[in-house]
C-alpha cells in the first residue's frame, strides 16, 4: 500500500488532471479526471473503481492507474464512493451508476467520447463494475477488465467481513453478480493473481462461465506470482500482464 500511495501522489503531480469533481451531493460522490497530453477531442474514456471490501480506501489511493490509461490516449476517471457500514450496498451501487451517468452526460465537454467507454475494477471494485453492464444498465461499456473480483456475496457472510459490513440475505440476493444477467455488448476480461486465495480463483471461473452462458465475450488470465495487492499495483505499470491487459481494454473501447 505504501508503494501504491506514493505512486498515486506522483501521478497527481505529473499528469494533467481535474480533481474532486462532484457527481452527486454526498461528500464521497467525487471523481478525478486525468488527461493525456495534447489536444482533447473525442478521446476514449476509462472508469476505474477501487476495491477495499466496500469499506476501505479512496480514489486518491489509486490515481496511479491513470498512468496506463492516459498512455493509451484516453481520459481516466477514478471514482470515489461512500463506504460500508456507514451506507449499505444499495447506496454504493447507486453511486457507481450515477458516476457513470455523470461521465455519459459530461465527459464530452472535457474532450471525451462517451460512446468509447471502458471500465475496470479491483476486488470490490470489480464487483461494482459489473453493475455498469448488467441487465439494469443503460449505455453499457464496450469493454471491462475485472481483477481479483468478488461475484458471489454469500460466502462473505461467513468470513472476517461479517462483523465489519454485516451483509444481509437481501443484499446477497440483490447484489451478487453471479445471479444477474449481463449485456453481451460488453467484452469482459478477467484476471486473478496466481497467489490469491482459492476462493478468488473459484469465483472468477464460476462468473466467467456465467457470462459465457449469457453470450458475452470473455477472456481469462492468471497473473504469475501475484497476490491480491501487487496485482492491482501492476495496473499502473506497462510491461506487466495486468498493465498490458488494461492498456488493451482502453485502446479497444
N, C-alpha and C positions, 0 to 999 in steps of 0.2 A: 504493500500500500504506500509506503514511503516513496518508492520509485514512481508509482503512478501519480501521486500528488505532485511530485517535483516535475514530472514530465508535463502535467497539465498546466502548472504555473508557467513553464517555459513556452508552451503553446499559446497561452493567452498573451504573453508578452511579444510573441513574434508574428502571429497571424492577424490579418485584418479581421475585426470582429465587432459585433454589436451585442452587448451583454444585457441580461436581465430584462428581456422583452416580455411583457405581460401577455399571456393568452387567456387570462381569467382574473377574477378578483381575489382569489385566495393567495396568500403570501408565497405559497410554494408554486403557484402557477406561472412559472417563468421559464424562458428558454434563451439559449445563447446561439447566435448565428456566427459562423466562421466562413470566411470567403477566400477563394483562391486569388492570387494576384492577377491583375489585368482587368479588361472590360467585363462587365456583368450583364449578360443578356441571355435569357433562355437557358440558363445553366441547369444541369441535373441537380437534384436535391436529395439529401440523405438525412433521415432522422435516426439518432441513436438514443436508446433507452437504457439507463444504467440499472444494475442489479443491486443486491443487498437484502434479499429476502423480504422485500417490500417495507423494510424497517430501518435501513441504513443508507448512508452515502447521499451525495448530491451531484448535480450536474458538473459542478466545478472540479470534482474528483476525476472526471472523465473527459476533460477538454482535449486531452492528447489524441483521442480517436479522430479528431478533426484533421490531424496531420495526414492520415491516409486518405480521408475523404477529399480534402482540398487538393491533394496531389493528383487526384483523379479528375480535377477540373470541376468539382461540384461544390455546392454550398452545404456545409454541415450544420445540422440543427440538433443541439444537445439539450434535452428537455429535463426539467425537474417535475416532481410530483410530491404530494403530501405523503407522509409515512405512517404506517401502522405502528401501534394500535390507536393513535390519535384519530385516524379515519379508518373506514372499512374498505374492503377490496372494491366494492362498487364505486366508491368515490375515486379511487386511483385509476380504475379502468376508464371512468368517465373523463378524468383529467387527461389521460393519454390520448383519448379520442378527440378531445377538444383542442389539444396541442396540434394534432394532425390537421384538424379543421382550420386552425389559425394558419398553418402552412398553406393549405389549399387556397385560402382566401387572400393571403397577404404576401406570399413569397415572390410573386411576380414584381412587386414594387421594389424588391431587393435584388432583382436580376435573375430570379429562379423560375424554372418552368414546373408548375405543379403537376403537369402531365408526365414528368420524368422523375417520379418519386420512388425511392427505395428506403428500406428501414432495416435496422439491426438492433439487437438487444442481447444482453448477457444475463444469465441466471434468471432472476425475477424479471429482468428487462426483456429477456426472450419470451417469457410467458406473456408479458404485457404487449409485446409486439404482435402476437398472434391476433389480438383484438382489433388490429388495423386491417386484417384481411379475412376475418371470419364472416359468417353469414349475415351479421348485422352491419357490416361495414359499407360505407359509401366511398367511392373512389379508392379502391384497394391499391397498394403499391405494386409496381411491376415486379419487384424482387425483394426478398427478405433473407437476412442472414441471422440464424438463431444459434447462439453459442452457449453451451452448458445450461440449457433451459430446463424449466420445470413445467410439465404439461399435464400432470395428474396430481391434483392437490390432496387427494385422500391420504396418502402416506404421511403427509406433513402434520396431520392431526395426532400422529403418534411419534413425533420427533422432538428434538430440542426446541423447535419453534412453537410448540403448543402453548407453553406459558407466556410466550413473548407476543404472539399475534392472535392466538385463540381462534383459528378458523372454524366457522360453524359448518354444519352439514349443508345448510342452504348455500353458503359461499362455495363450498366444494362443488356442489352440483351446478351452480350458475357460472363458475369461473374456472373450470378445468377445461383447457383447450382440447384435450383428447376426446371430449364428448361433444364437440361442436363441429359444425360444417364450415368449410373454408372455400374461398374464392379460387377457382382454377386460373384466374388471371394473374396470380402471384406465383412467380418461380421461387422456390424455397431452397436455401442451402443451410444445412445443419452441421454443426461441429461440436465435438466433445473432446476434452483433454484425455489423453491416454491414462493419466494418473488421477483422474477424477474417480470418485467412488462409484461402485457398480450401479446404484440407483440412477445416476445421471445417464449412464450408458443405456440402461434398460428403458428409461423414459424417452430418450432420443429415438431408439429403434421403434418403440411402440407408436410414437407420434408420427414418425416418418411413414410407417405402414398405414396409419390412419389417413394421412394426407394423400398418399399414393392411391388408396382406395377411393378417394374423392376426386381423382383425375388431376391432381396437382403434379407439376414437375418438381421432383425432389432430388437433391444431391446430398450425400452424407460423407463426412470425413472425420478422421481421428487425428488429433494433434499430438505428435510423438513427444514423449517426455514432458508433457504439460499438465498442470493441475488446474484447479478451478480459478485461480487468480493469475498465474503467469500466462494463462491462455488469453485472458482479456487484455492484459498488458500488450500482447503481441498485435492486437488490432491496430495499434498506432505505429507499428514497425513494418515497413515494406521489407520484403525478403523473408518474412516468416510466413508460415502457411495461413495463419489467421489474417494477417495483414494483407496478403495477396488475394485471399478469398473476398475480403471486404472490398478491396480495390476493384475486383471483377464485378461484384454486385453493383457497385456505384456506376461503373462505366456502362454496364449492361442496361441500366434503367432507361 
